[in-house]
């Protein structure tokens, strides 16, 4: 189930994108599983259908889902695509922090603490 934070700083379409990637990474969605039609998801979440459509377009562009005309959208074969999409921002931020002089051990400690949930 996708949950959206309408008051957050992350755009809604990006939250949908990340939620689908997260479900794939966690094994909730598997290759060839059908995802809800964009209009149905928009109605379920109380969103503009164009917002959900934008997220689906991003997912398809990145090879995370594929669409079959008249049938719907499905999870594509992954080979790490969803994980890569989720970690891209983290990798960029880590590179920026290392370049700014933050020690690698500090970043490793942050990741380890984050894993203690």
CNS distance restraints for C-alpha pairs under 8 A (distance, minus, plus):
assign (resid   2 and name CA) (resid  16 and name CA) 6.97 0.50 0.50
assign (resid   2 and name CA) (resid  19 and name CA) 6.06 0.50 0.50
assign (resid   2 and name CA) (resid  20 and name CA) 7.79 0.50 0.50
assign (resid   3 and name CA) (resid  19 and name CA) 7.94 0.50 0.50
assign (resid   3 and name CA) (resid  45 and name CA) 7.91 0.50 0.50
assign (resid   4 and name CA) (resid  12 and name CA) 6.79 0.50 0.50
assign (resid   4 and name CA) (resid  15 and name CA) 6.59 0.50 0.50
assign (resid   4 and name CA) (resid  16 and name CA) 7.51 0.50 0.50
assign (resid   4 and name CA) (resid  45 and name CA) 7.75 0.50 0.50
assign (resid   5 and name CA) (resid  12 and name CA) 7.51 0.50 0.50
assign (resid   6 and name CA) (resid  12 and name CA) 6.88 0.50 0.50
assign (resid  10 and name CA) (resid  14 and name CA) 6.57 0.50 0.50
assign (resid  10 and name CA) (resid  15 and name CA) 6.61 0.50 0.50
assign (resid  11 and name CA) (resid  15 and name CA) 6.41 0.50 0.50
assign (resid  12 and name CA) (resid  16 and name CA) 6.33 0.50 0.50
assign (resid  12 and name CA) (resid  51 and name CA) 7.12 0.50 0.50
assign (resid  13 and name CA) (resid  17 and name CA) 6.20 0.50 0.50
assign (resid  13 and name CA) (resid  51 and name CA) 5.53 0.50 0.50
assign (resid  13 and name CA) (resid  52 and name CA) 6.05 0.50 0.50
assign (resid  13 and name CA) (resid  54 and name CA) 6.31 0.50 0.50
assign (resid  13 and name CA) (resid  55 and name CA) 4.78 0.50 0.50
assign (resid  14 and name CA) (resid  18 and name CA) 6.11 0.50 0.50
assign (resid  14 and name CA) (resid  55 and name CA) 6.48 0.50 0.50
assign (resid  15 and name CA) (resid  19 and name CA) 6.01 0.50 0.50
assign (resid  16 and name CA) (resid  20 and name CA) 6.25 0.50 0.50
assign (resid  16 and name CA) (resid  52 and name CA) 7.18 0.50 0.50
assign (resid  16 and name CA) (resid  55 and name CA) 6.13 0.50 0.50
assign (resid  17 and name CA) (resid  21 and name CA) 6.32 0.50 0.50
assign (resid  17 and name CA) (resid  55 and name CA) 5.30 0.50 0.50
assign (resid  17 and name CA) (resid  56 and name CA) 7.19 0.50 0.50
assign (resid  17 and name CA) (resid  58 and name CA) 7.30 0.50 0.50
assign (resid  17 and name CA) (resid  59 and name CA) 6.46 0.50 0.50
assign (resid  18 and name CA) (resid  22 and name CA) 5.91 0.50 0.50
assign (resid  18 and name CA) (resid  85 and name CA) 7.89 0.50 0.50
assign (resid  18 and name CA) (resid  86 and name CA) 6.47 0.50 0.50
assign (resid  19 and name CA) (resid  23 and name CA) 6.17 0.50 0.50
assign (resid  20 and name CA) (resid  24 and name CA) 6.30 0.50 0.50
assign (resid  21 and name CA) (resid  25 and name CA) 6.12 0.50 0.50
assign (resid  21 and name CA) (resid  64 and name CA) 7.65 0.50 0.50
assign (resid  21 and name CA) (resid  82 and name CA) 4.77 0.50 0.50
assign (resid  21 and name CA) (resid  83 and name CA) 7.00 0.50 0.50
assign (resid  21 and name CA) (resid  85 and name CA) 7.28 0.50 0.50
assign (resid  21 and name CA) (resid  86 and name CA) 6.76 0.50 0.50
assign (resid  22 and name CA) (resid  26 and name CA) 6.06 0.50 0.50
assign (resid  22 and name CA) (resid  82 and name CA) 7.24 0.50 0.50
assign (resid  22 and name CA) (resid  83 and name CA) 7.75 0.50 0.50
assign (resid  22 and name CA) (resid  86 and name CA) 7.41 0.50 0.50
assign (resid  23 and name CA) (resid  27 and name CA) 6.13 0.50 0.50
assign (resid  23 and name CA) (resid  28 and name CA) 4.92 0.50 0.50
assign (resid  23 and name CA) (resid  29 and name CA) 5.52 0.50 0.50
assign (resid  24 and name CA) (resid  28 and name CA) 5.83 0.50 0.50
assign (resid  24 and name CA) (resid  29 and name CA) 4.67 0.50 0.50
assign (resid  24 and name CA) (resid  30 and name CA) 6.17 0.50 0.50
assign (resid  24 and name CA) (resid  82 and name CA) 6.61 0.50 0.50
assign (resid  25 and name CA) (resid  29 and name CA) 7.97 0.50 0.50
assign (resid  25 and name CA) (resid  82 and name CA) 6.27 0.50 0.50
assign (resid  25 and name CA) (resid  83 and name CA) 6.08 0.50 0.50
assign (resid  29 and name CA) (resid  33 and name CA) 6.19 0.50 0.50
assign (resid  29 and name CA) (resid  75 and name CA) 7.20 0.50 0.50
assign (resid  30 and name CA) (resid  75 and name CA) 6.46 0.50 0.50
assign (resid  31 and name CA) (resid  74 and name CA) 7.57 0.50 0.50
assign (resid  31 and name CA) (resid  75 and name CA) 4.97 0.50 0.50
assign (resid  31 and name CA) (resid  76 and name CA) 5.48 0.50 0.50
assign (resid  31 and name CA) (resid  77 and name CA) 5.39 0.50 0.50
assign (resid  31 and name CA) (resid  78 and name CA) 7.25 0.50 0.50
assign (resid  32 and name CA) (resid  74 and name CA) 5.22 0.50 0.50
assign (resid  32 and name CA) (resid  75 and name CA) 4.85 0.50 0.50
assign (resid  32 and name CA) (resid  76 and name CA) 6.06 0.50 0.50
assign (resid  32 and name CA) (resid  77 and name CA) 7.52 0.50 0.50
assign (resid  33 and name CA) (resid  74 and name CA) 5.37 0.50 0.50
assign (resid  33 and name CA) (resid  75 and name CA) 5.42 0.50 0.50
assign (resid  34 and name CA) (resid  72 and name CA) 7.06 0.50 0.50
assign (resid  34 and name CA) (resid  73 and name CA) 5.79 0.50 0.50
assign (resid  34 and name CA) (resid  74 and name CA) 4.25 0.50 0.50
assign (resid  34 and name CA) (resid  75 and name CA) 6.47 0.50 0.50
assign (resid  35 and name CA) (resid  72 and name CA) 7.67 0.50 0.50
assign (resid  35 and name CA) (resid  73 and name CA) 5.80 0.50 0.50
assign (resid  35 and name CA) (resid  74 and name CA) 5.66 0.50 0.50
assign (resid  35 and name CA) (resid  75 and name CA) 7.21 0.50 0.50
assign (resid  36 and name CA) (resid  40 and name CA) 6.40 0.50 0.50
assign (resid  36 and name CA) (resid  41 and name CA) 5.97 0.50 0.50
assign (resid  36 and name CA) (resid  72 and name CA) 7.96 0.50 0.50
assign (resid  36 and name CA) (resid  73 and name CA) 7.51 0.50 0.50
assign (resid  37 and name CA) (resid  41 and name CA) 6.22 0.50 0.50
assign (resid  37 and name CA) (resid  72 and name CA) 6.39 0.50 0.50
assign (resid  37 and name CA) (resid  73 and name CA) 6.99 0.50 0.50
assign (resid  38 and name CA) (resid  42 and name CA) 6.01 0.50 0.50
assign (resid  38 and name CA) (resid  49 and name CA) 6.43 0.50 0.50
assign (resid  38 and name CA) (resid  52 and name CA) 5.58 0.50 0.50
assign (resid  38 and name CA) (resid  53 and name CA) 5.76 0.50 0.50
assign (resid  38 and name CA) (resid  56 and name CA) 7.41 0.50 0.50
assign (resid  39 and name CA) (resid  43 and name CA) 6.16 0.50 0.50
assign (resid  39 and name CA) (resid  49 and name CA) 5.36 0.50 0.50
assign (resid  39 and name CA) (resid  52 and name CA) 7.55 0.50 0.50
assign (resid  39 and name CA) (resid  53 and name CA) 7.98 0.50 0.50
assign (resid  40 and name CA) (resid  44 and name CA) 6.09 0.50 0.50
assign (resid  41 and name CA) (resid  45 and name CA) 6.07 0.50 0.50
assign (resid  41 and name CA) (resid  52 and name CA) 7.25 0.50 0.50
assign (resid  42 and name CA) (resid  46 and name CA) 5.71 0.50 0.50
assign (resid  42 and name CA) (resid  47 and name CA) 4.69 0.50 0.50
assign (resid  42 and name CA) (resid  48 and name CA) 5.98 0.50 0.50
assign (resid  42 and name CA) (resid  49 and name CA) 5.08 0.50 0.50
assign (resid  42 and name CA) (resid  51 and name CA) 7.79 0.50 0.50
assign (resid  42 and name CA) (resid  52 and name CA) 6.06 0.50 0.50
assign (resid  43 and name CA) (resid  47 and name CA) 6.25 0.50 0.50
assign (resid  43 and name CA) (resid  48 and name CA) 7.86 0.50 0.50
assign (resid  43 and name CA) (resid  49 and name CA) 7.57 0.50 0.50
assign (resid  47 and name CA) (resid  51 and name CA) 6.97 0.50 0.50
assign (resid  47 and name CA) (resid  52 and name CA) 7.52 0.50 0.50
assign (resid  48 and name CA) (resid  52 and name CA) 7.09 0.50 0.50
assign (resid  49 and name CA) (resid  53 and name CA) 6.08 0.50 0.50
assign (resid  50 and name CA) (resid  54 and name CA) 6.06 0.50 0.50
assign (resid  51 and name CA) (resid  55 and name CA) 6.58 0.50 0.50
assign (resid  52 and name CA) (resid  56 and name CA) 6.25 0.50 0.50
assign (resid  53 and name CA) (resid  57 and name CA) 6.09 0.50 0.50
assign (resid  54 and name CA) (resid  58 and name CA) 6.30 0.50 0.50
assign (resid  55 and name CA) (resid  59 and name CA) 6.24 0.50 0.50
assign (resid  56 and name CA) (resid  60 and name CA) 6.11 0.50 0.50
assign (resid  56 and name CA) (resid  65 and name CA) 7.80 0.50 0.50
assign (resid  57 and name CA) (resid  61 and name CA) 5.99 0.50 0.50
assign (resid  58 and name CA) (resid  62 and name CA) 6.20 0.50 0.50
assign (resid  59 and name CA) (resid  63 and name CA) 6.34 0.50 0.50
assign (resid  59 and name CA) (resid  64 and name CA) 5.15 0.50 0.50
assign (resid  59 and name CA) (resid  65 and name CA) 5.69 0.50 0.50
assign (resid  60 and name CA) (resid  64 and name CA) 5.71 0.50 0.50
assign (resid  60 and name CA) (resid  65 and name CA) 4.85 0.50 0.50
assign (resid  60 and name CA) (resid  66 and name CA) 5.54 0.50 0.50
assign (resid  60 and name CA) (resid  67 and name CA) 7.63 0.50 0.50
assign (resid  62 and name CA) (resid  81 and name CA) 7.54 0.50 0.50
assign (resid  63 and name CA) (resid  76 and name CA) 6.62 0.50 0.50
assign (resid  63 and name CA) (resid  78 and name CA) 7.85 0.50 0.50
assign (resid  63 and name CA) (resid  81 and name CA) 7.19 0.50 0.50
assign (resid  64 and name CA) (resid  75 and name CA) 6.23 0.50 0.50
assign (resid  64 and name CA) (resid  76 and name CA) 5.35 0.50 0.50
assign (resid  64 and name CA) (resid  77 and name CA) 7.46 0.50 0.50
assign (resid  64 and name CA) (resid  78 and name CA) 6.52 0.50 0.50
assign (resid  64 and name CA) (resid  81 and name CA) 6.28 0.50 0.50
assign (resid  64 and name CA) (resid  82 and name CA) 6.26 0.50 0.50
assign (resid  65 and name CA) (resid  73 and name CA) 6.52 0.50 0.50
assign (resid  65 and name CA) (resid  74 and name CA) 5.39 0.50 0.50
assign (resid  65 and name CA) (resid  75 and name CA) 4.41 0.50 0.50
assign (resid  65 and name CA) (resid  76 and name CA) 4.64 0.50 0.50
assign (resid  66 and name CA) (resid  73 and name CA) 5.57 0.50 0.50
assign (resid  66 and name CA) (resid  74 and name CA) 5.42 0.50 0.50
assign (resid  66 and name CA) (resid  75 and name CA) 6.44 0.50 0.50
assign (resid  66 and name CA) (resid  76 and name CA) 5.80 0.50 0.50
assign (resid  67 and name CA) (resid  71 and name CA) 7.63 0.50 0.50
assign (resid  67 and name CA) (resid  72 and name CA) 5.62 0.50 0.50
assign (resid  67 and name CA) (resid  73 and name CA) 4.22 0.50 0.50
assign (resid  67 and name CA) (resid  74 and name CA) 6.23 0.50 0.50
assign (resid  68 and name CA) (resid  72 and name CA) 5.52 0.50 0.50
assign (resid  68 and name CA) (resid  73 and name CA) 6.33 0.50 0.50
assign (resid  68 and name CA) (resid  74 and name CA) 7.98 0.50 0.50
assign (resid  78 and name CA) (resid  82 and name CA) 6.75 0.50 0.50
assign (resid  80 and name CA) (resid  84 and name CA) 6.04 0.50 0.50
assign (resid  81 and name CA) (resid  85 and name CA) 6.16 0.50 0.50
assign (resid  82 and name CA) (resid  86 and name CA) 6.27 0.50 0.50
assign (resid  83 and name CA) (resid  87 and name CA) 6.17 0.50 0.50
assign (resid  84 and name CA) (resid  88 and name CA) 5.88 0.50 0.50
assign (resid  86 and name CA) (resid  90 and name CA) 7.95 0.50 0.50
assign (resid  87 and name CA) (resid  91 and name CA) 6.09 0.50 0.50
assign (resid  88 and name CA) (resid  92 and name CA) 6.33 0.50 0.50
assign (resid  89 and name CA) (resid  93 and name CA) 6.16 0.50 0.50
assign (resid  90 and name CA) (resid  94 and name CA) 6.01 0.50 0.50
assign (resid  91 and name CA) (resid  95 and name CA) 6.13 0.50 0.50
assign (resid  92 and name CA) (resid  96 and name CA) 6.23 0.50 0.50
assign (resid  93 and name CA) (resid  97 and name CA) 6.15 0.50 0.50
assign (resid  94 and name CA) (resid  98 and name CA) 6.11 0.50 0.50
assign (resid  94 and name CA) (resid 107 and name CA) 7.49 0.50 0.50
assign (resid  95 and name CA) (resid  99 and name CA) 6.12 0.50 0.50
assign (resid  96 and name CA) (resid 100 and name CA) 6.21 0.50 0.50
assign (resid  97 and name CA) (resid 101 and name CA) 6.46 0.50 0.50
assign (resid  97 and name CA) (resid 102 and name CA) 5.52 0.50 0.50
assign (resid  98 and name CA) (resid 102 and name CA) 5.05 0.50 0.50
assign (resid  98 and name CA) (resid 103 and name CA) 6.47 0.50 0.50
assign (resid  98 and name CA) (resid 104 and name CA) 6.74 0.50 0.50
assign (resid 102 and name CA) (resid 106 and name CA) 6.83 0.50 0.50
assign (resid 102 and name CA) (resid 107 and name CA) 7.49 0.50 0.50
assign (resid 103 and name CA) (resid 107 and name CA) 6.82 0.50 0.50
assign (resid 104 and name CA) (resid 108 and name CA) 6.22 0.50 0.50
assign (resid 105 and name CA) (resid 109 and name CA) 6.09 0.50 0.50
assign (resid 106 and name CA) (resid 110 and name CA) 6.31 0.50 0.50
assign (resid 107 and name CA) (resid 111 and name CA) 6.31 0.50 0.50
assign (resid 108 and name CA) (resid 112 and name CA) 6.17 0.50 0.50
assign (resid 109 and name CA) (resid 113 and name CA) 6.13 0.50 0.50
assign (resid 110 and name CA) (resid 114 and name CA) 6.09 0.50 0.50
assign (resid 111 and name CA) (resid 115 and name CA) 6.28 0.50 0.50
assign (resid 112 and name CA) (resid 116 and name CA) 6.81 0.50 0.50
